[in-house]
Amino acid sequence: MGHPLADARRAANLTQQELAGLVGCDRQSIARIETNRQTPSLAMVGKITASLRQRNVELSADSFLPEKAAAPQTNGAQSWP
């Protein structure tokens, strides 16, 4: 499953380069965001969502939050069944 930004960008029929031009950054920044190698600033999130909204594609700002760890932390304690 791809990053929600990549899915939204494709739904808006935009390339990474085109979205970067609308947002005011370089294509590599969009690629890094889509592959979770860069966390965008709040200002960038606003520009991205506004650019997609102009193409009638909605993307929640929550889509940019890092995923939570699946397993709870146990602080080294073992639990027995």
Backbone as JSON Lines, residues from 0, in Angstrom:
{"i":0,"aa":"M","n":[0.85,-1.18,0.0],"ca":[0.0,0.0,0.0],"c":[0.89,1.24,0.0]}
{"i":1,"aa":"G","n":[0.57,2.18,-0.84],"ca":[1.36,3.39,-0.96],"c":[0.99,4.42,0.09]}
{"i":2,"aa":"H","n":[1.81,5.45,0.14],"ca":[1.55,6.58,1.04],"c":[0.29,7.29,0.55]}
{"i":3,"aa":"P","n":[-0.54,7.76,1.46],"ca":[-1.76,8.47,1.04],"c":[-1.48,9.64,0.1]}
{"i":4,"aa":"L","n":[-0.33,10.29,0.25],"ca":[0.0,11.39,-0.65],"c":[0.17,10.89,-2.08]}
{"i":5,"aa":"A","n":[0.85,9.78,-2.26],"ca":[1.04,9.24,-3.61],"c":[-0.3,8.88,-4.23]}
{"i":6,"aa":"D","n":[-1.17,8.26,-3.43],"ca":[-2.5,7.91,-3.94],"c":[-3.3,9.15,-4.32]}
{"i":7,"aa":"A","n":[-3.26,10.17,-3.47],"ca":[-4.0,11.41,-3.75],"c":[-3.42,12.13,-4.96]}
{"i":8,"aa":"R","n":[-2.1,12.15,-5.07],"ca":[-1.44,12.81,-6.21],"c":[-1.86,12.13,-7.51]}
{"i":9,"aa":"R","n":[-1.88,10.8,-7.51],"ca":[-2.29,10.08,-8.72],"c":[-3.77,10.34,-9.03]}
{"i":10,"aa":"A","n":[-4.61,10.4,-7.99],"ca":[-6.03,10.69,-8.2],"c":[-6.23,12.08,-8.8]}
{"i":11,"aa":"A","n":[-5.32,13.0,-8.47],"ca":[-5.38,14.35,-9.02],"c":[-4.73,14.42,-10.4]}
{"i":12,"aa":"N","n":[-4.23,13.28,-10.86],"ca":[-3.58,13.19,-12.19],"c":[-2.37,14.12,-12.27]}
{"i":13,"aa":"L","n":[-1.56,14.1,-11.21],"ca":[-0.36,14.93,-11.15],"c":[0.88,14.04,-11.04]}
{"i":14,"aa":"T","n":[1.96,14.47,-11.66],"ca":[3.25,13.82,-11.44],"c":[3.87,14.42,-10.19]}
{"i":15,"aa":"Q","n":[4.92,13.78,-9.7],"ca":[5.64,14.36,-8.56],"c":[6.17,15.74,-8.92]}
{"i":16,"aa":"Q","n":[6.68,15.89,-10.13],"ca":[7.23,17.17,-10.58],"c":[6.14,18.25,-10.61]}
{"i":17,"aa":"E","n":[4.97,17.91,-11.12],"ca":[3.88,18.88,-11.2],"c":[3.42,19.31,-9.81]}
{"i":18,"aa":"L","n":[3.27,18.34,-8.88],"ca":[2.87,18.69,-7.52],"c":[3.94,19.55,-6.85]}
{"i":19,"aa":"A","n":[5.19,19.2,-7.06],"ca":[6.28,20.0,-6.49],"c":[6.22,21.44,-6.97]}
{"i":20,"aa":"G","n":[5.93,21.62,-8.26],"ca":[5.81,22.97,-8.8],"c":[4.67,23.76,-8.17]}
{"i":21,"aa":"L","n":[3.56,23.09,-7.91],"ca":[2.42,23.75,-7.27],"c":[2.73,24.12,-5.82]}
{"i":22,"aa":"V","n":[3.48,23.26,-5.16],"ca":[3.78,23.43,-3.74],"c":[4.96,24.37,-3.52]}
{"i":23,"aa":"G","n":[5.88,24.41,-4.49],"ca":[7.05,25.26,-4.35],"c":[8.24,24.53,-3.73]}
{"i":24,"aa":"C","n":[8.38,23.26,-4.07],"ca":[9.54,22.49,-3.59],"c":[10.08,21.69,-4.77]}
{"i":25,"aa":"D","n":[11.08,20.86,-4.52],"ca":[11.61,20.05,-5.6],"c":[10.95,18.67,-5.63]}
{"i":26,"aa":"R","n":[11.07,17.99,-6.77],"ca":[10.45,16.68,-6.95],"c":[10.96,15.69,-5.92]}
{"i":27,"aa":"Q","n":[12.24,15.79,-5.57],"ca":[12.82,14.86,-4.61],"c":[12.15,14.96,-3.24]}
{"i":28,"aa":"S","n":[11.73,16.16,-2.85],"ca":[11.03,16.32,-1.57],"c":[9.71,15.55,-1.58]}
{"i":29,"aa":"I","n":[8.97,15.66,-2.68],"ca":[7.7,14.92,-2.8],"c":[7.98,13.42,-2.75]}
{"i":30,"aa":"A","n":[9.01,12.97,-3.45],"ca":[9.37,11.54,-3.45],"c":[9.73,11.08,-2.04]}
{"i":31,"aa":"R","n":[10.5,11.88,-1.3],"ca":[10.89,11.5,0.06],"c":[9.68,11.45,0.99]}
{"i":32,"aa":"I","n":[8.74,12.37,0.83],"ca":[7.54,12.35,1.65],"c":[6.73,11.1,1.35]}
{"i":33,"aa":"E","n":[6.59,10.78,0.07],"ca":[5.8,9.6,-0.33],"c":[6.42,8.29,0.13]}
{"i":34,"aa":"T","n":[7.72,8.28,0.39],"ca":[8.4,7.06,0.85],"c":[8.77,7.14,2.33]}
{"i":35,"aa":"N","n":[8.14,8.07,3.05],"ca":[8.34,8.23,4.49],"c":[9.8,8.48,4.88]}
{"i":36,"aa":"R","n":[10.56,9.12,4.01],"ca":[11.93,9.48,4.34],"c":[12.04,10.95,4.72]}
{"i":37,"aa":"Q","n":[10.95,11.69,4.62],"ca":[10.92,13.1,5.01],"c":[9.56,13.4,5.6]}
{"i":38,"aa":"T","n":[9.57,14.13,6.7],"ca":[8.33,14.6,7.3],"c":[8.15,16.06,6.9]}
{"i":39,"aa":"P","n":[7.06,16.38,6.22],"ca":[6.87,17.76,5.77],"c":[6.52,18.68,6.93]}
{"i":40,"aa":"S","n":[6.88,19.94,6.77],"ca":[6.49,20.95,7.76],"c":[4.98,21.16,7.68]}
{"i":41,"aa":"L","n":[4.44,21.78,8.7],"ca":[3.02,22.09,8.71],"c":[2.66,22.99,7.53]}
{"i":42,"aa":"A","n":[3.54,23.93,7.21],"ca":[3.3,24.82,6.07],"c":[3.24,24.03,4.77]}
{"i":43,"aa":"M","n":[4.15,23.05,4.62],"ca":[4.16,22.24,3.4],"c":[2.9,21.39,3.32]}
{"i":44,"aa":"V","n":[2.47,20.82,4.45],"ca":[1.24,20.03,4.46],"c":[0.08,20.9,3.98]}
{"i":45,"aa":"G","n":[0.02,22.14,4.46],"ca":[-1.04,23.05,4.03],"c":[-1.0,23.32,2.54]}
{"i":46,"aa":"K","n":[0.2,23.52,1.99],"ca":[0.34,23.77,0.55],"c":[-0.05,22.54,-0.26]}
{"i":47,"aa":"I","n":[0.36,21.37,0.2],"ca":[0.03,20.13,-0.51],"c":[-1.48,19.9,-0.53]}
{"i":48,"aa":"T","n":[-2.11,20.0,0.64],"ca":[-3.55,19.76,0.69],"c":[-4.32,20.8,-0.11]}
{"i":49,"aa":"A","n":[-3.88,22.06,-0.09],"ca":[-4.55,23.11,-0.87],"c":[-4.4,22.84,-2.37]}
{"i":50,"aa":"S","n":[-3.21,22.42,-2.79],"ca":[-2.98,22.12,-4.21],"c":[-3.85,20.97,-4.68]}
{"i":51,"aa":"L","n":[-3.97,19.94,-3.85],"ca":[-4.81,18.79,-4.22],"c":[-6.29,19.17,-4.21]}
{"i":52,"aa":"R","n":[-6.68,20.01,-3.24],"ca":[-8.08,20.43,-3.15],"c":[-8.51,21.19,-4.41]}
{"i":53,"aa":"Q","n":[-7.57,21.94,-5.02],"ca":[-7.88,22.64,-6.27],"c":[-8.22,21.65,-7.38]}
{"i":54,"aa":"R","n":[-7.76,20.42,-7.24],"ca":[-8.04,19.36,-8.22],"c":[-9.17,18.46,-7.74]}
{"i":55,"aa":"N","n":[-9.92,18.9,-6.73],"ca":[-11.04,18.16,-6.16],"c":[-10.62,16.84,-5.54]}
{"i":56,"aa":"V","n":[-9.43,16.81,-4.95],"ca":[-8.94,15.63,-4.24],"c":[-8.65,16.05,-2.81]}
{"i":57,"aa":"E","n":[-9.26,15.36,-1.86],"ca":[-9.07,15.68,-0.45],"c":[-8.01,14.76,0.15]}
{"i":58,"aa":"L","n":[-7.17,15.32,0.98],"ca":[-6.16,14.58,1.71],"c":[-6.09,15.18,3.1]}
{"i":59,"aa":"S","n":[-6.33,14.36,4.11],"ca":[-6.32,14.82,5.49],"c":[-4.89,15.08,5.95]}
{"i":60,"aa":"A","n":[-4.72,16.09,6.76],"ca":[-3.4,16.37,7.33],"c":[-2.94,15.2,8.2]}
{"i":61,"aa":"D","n":[-3.89,14.43,8.74],"ca":[-3.55,13.25,9.53],"c":[-2.8,12.21,8.71]}
{"i":62,"aa":"S","n":[-2.92,12.27,7.4],"ca":[-2.23,11.32,6.52],"c":[-0.72,11.44,6.62]}
{"i":63,"aa":"F","n":[-0.24,12.54,7.17],"ca":[1.19,12.78,7.26],"c":[1.78,12.37,8.6]}
{"i":64,"aa":"L","n":[0.92,11.91,9.54],"ca":[1.42,11.49,10.85],"c":[2.1,10.14,10.74]}
{"i":65,"aa":"P","n":[3.19,9.94,11.48],"ca":[3.85,8.62,11.44],"c":[2.93,7.56,12.04]}
{"i":66,"aa":"E","n":[3.03,6.37,11.51],"ca":[2.21,5.28,12.02],"c":[2.69,4.89,13.41]}
{"i":67,"aa":"K","n":[1.75,4.5,14.24],"ca":[2.06,4.06,15.59],"c":[2.63,2.65,15.53]}
{"i":68,"aa":"A","n":[3.44,2.3,16.51],"ca":[3.99,0.94,16.59],"c":[2.85,-0.03,16.89]}
{"i":69,"aa":"A","n":[2.88,-1.18,16.24],"ca":[1.81,-2.17,16.4],"c":[1.85,-2.83,17.77]}
{"i":70,"aa":"A","n":[3.03,-3.09,18.29],"ca":[3.14,-3.78,19.57],"c":[3.33,-2.78,20.7]}
{"i":71,"aa":"P","n":[2.61,-2.96,21.81],"ca":[2.78,-2.06,22.95],"c":[4.15,-2.28,23.6]}
{"i":72,"aa":"Q","n":[4.67,-1.24,24.22],"ca":[5.94,-1.34,24.94],"c":[5.71,-2.04,26.27]}
{"i":73,"aa":"T","n":[6.6,-2.97,26.62],"ca":[6.45,-3.72,27.87],"c":[7.54,-3.39,28.87]}
{"i":74,"aa":"N","n":[8.49,-2.53,28.52],"ca":[9.61,-2.17,29.4],"c":[10.38,-3.39,29.84]}
{"i":75,"aa":"G","n":[10.47,-4.4,28.99],"ca":[11.26,-5.58,29.29],"c":[10.54,-6.63,30.13]}
{"i":76,"aa":"A","n":[9.37,-6.31,30.64],"ca":[8.63,-7.29,31.44],"c":[8.0,-8.33,30.54]}
{"i":77,"aa":"Q","n":[8.01,-9.57,31.01],"ca":[7.38,-10.64,30.25],"c":[5.98,-10.87,30.79]}
{"i":78,"aa":"S","n":[5.07,-11.17,29.89],"ca":[3.74,-11.54,30.34],"c":[3.53,-13.01,30.03]}
{"i":79,"aa":"W","n":[2.9,-13.69,30.91],"ca":[2.65,-15.12,30.75],"c":[1.17,-15.34,30.53]}
{"i":80,"aa":"P","n":[0.86,-16.33,29.69],"ca":[-0.57,-16.59,29.4],"c":[-1.32,-17.09,30.6]}
